[in-house]
Amino acid sequence: MSNVLVVVDHVDGAVTKPSTEVLTIARQFGEPVAVAFGPGAEGAAPTAGEYGATALLAVTDPAVSEALVAPRAEVLDQLVRETGAPLVLLPSGIDNTETAGRLAVRTGAGLITDAVAVSGSAEAVTTTQSVFAGNWTVESAINGGGLAVVTVKANSVPAEPAPATAEVRTPTVTISETATLARIVESQPKQSSGRPELTGARIVISGGRGTNGNFSEVEELADALGGAVGASRAAVDSGWYPHAYQIGQTGKTVSPQLYVAAGISGAIQHRAGMQTSKAIVAVNTDPEAPIFALADLGVVGDLHVVLPQVTEKVRSLKG
């Protein structure tokens, strides 16, 4: 059975949910071998094993953490050669997408980014993508017989455990001086809100122009449901919510099980970032708002009236 390299994102050893989903996908193609970068990488082994990884390659060379993504591509190139893996899978994200692109250039691999489904075999990978602001679905195949590199969007598949023991290994890697020229000189930890990370959240509550700058009802419903908070470009541009939470073509792309658009008109820019959500609920005072064309459930009303009632009901049901 072929090895399948899976890049596992983690924070001090705590594996992200999208990574467990990618490990689930990897099992249909062969034996998952997880690759974790940076401090605490060894701590990712228990979770990686829970989702089927038989080994965890912990890459803790300081150059990986101190530089941008170029060292990761060099390391993966070496690990592909050592393991003979015909397929590399990564959770979609800014750093992983660039890493995948650099790896594909170095190895001449076939590259697919932001796949929402992956099938076939390790030697003939078939993927499905949602492109052009979600207006088209594209099926692509990497069947040249060489290496395939695929990044997978969060929430594309449910994460399913398949317990194994992930043996921790620390591979010897070589990182060139060129790869470390662009370095991180300062970083600040993100302040924790206690909510799940936006792109991997199963539930997202977003607010737009209709909030009039008051996101309290949006945040309260998100907290009651255990979801993340998002914002439209209009809300972000108005300074009502940080840019890091913008959803749309120039922001983040999400694909949760439930997406609630509160006070968002549904312009194409925003729809590009959320229309692959499994279920969409829209709350808007304008019955002609474009968002209702996407919604599975539409509520014509003031979000400041509707959301508190929903929050109260959720809390009462949770006891």
Stockholm file with secondary structure:
# STOCKHOLM 1.0

chainA/1-319         MSNVLVVVDHVDGAVTKPSTEVLTIARQFGEPVAVAFGPGAEGAAPTAGEYGATALLAVTDPAVSEALVAPRAEVLDQLVRETGAPLVLLPSGIDNTETAGRLAVRTGAGLITDAVAVSGSAEAVTTTQSVFAGNWTVESAINGGGLAVVTVKANSVPAEPAPATAEVRTPTVTISETATLARIVESQPKQSSGRPELTGARIVISGGRGTNGNFSEVEELADALGGAVGASRAAVDSGWYPHAYQIGQTGKTVSPQLYVAAGISGAIQHRAGMQTSKAIVAVNTDPEAPIFALADLGVVGDLHVVLPQVTEKVRSLKG
#=GR chainA/1-319 SS CCEEEEECCEETTEECHHHHHHHHHHTTTSEEEEEEESTTGGGGHHHHHHTTCSEEEEECCHHHHHBCSHHHHHHHHHHHHHHTCSEEEEECSHHHHHHHHHHHHHHTCEEEEEEEEEEEETTEEEEEEEETTTTEEEEEEECSSSCEEEEECTTSSCCCCCCCCCEEECCCCCCCTGGGSSBCCCCCCCCCCSSCCGGGCSEEEEECGGGTTCCHHHHHHHHHHTCEEEECHHHHHTTSSCGGGBBSTTSBCCCCSEEEEESCCCCHHHHTTTTTCSEEEEEESCTTCGGGGTCSEEEESCHHHHHHHHHHHHHHHHC
#=GC SS_cons         CCEEEEECCEETTEECHHHHHHHHHHTTTSEEEEEEESTTGGGGHHHHHHTTCSEEEEECCHHHHHBCSHHHHHHHHHHHHHHTCSEEEEECSHHHHHHHHHHHHHHTCEEEEEEEEEEEETTEEEEEEEETTTTEEEEEEECSSSCEEEEECTTSSCCCCCCCCCEEECCCCCCCTGGGSSBCCCCCCCCCCSSCCGGGCSEEEEECGGGTTCCHHHHHHHHHHTCEEEECHHHHHTTSSCGGGBBSTTSBCCCCSEEEEESCCCCHHHHTTTTTCSEEEEEESCTTCGGGGTCSEEEESCHHHHHHHHHHHHHHHHC
//
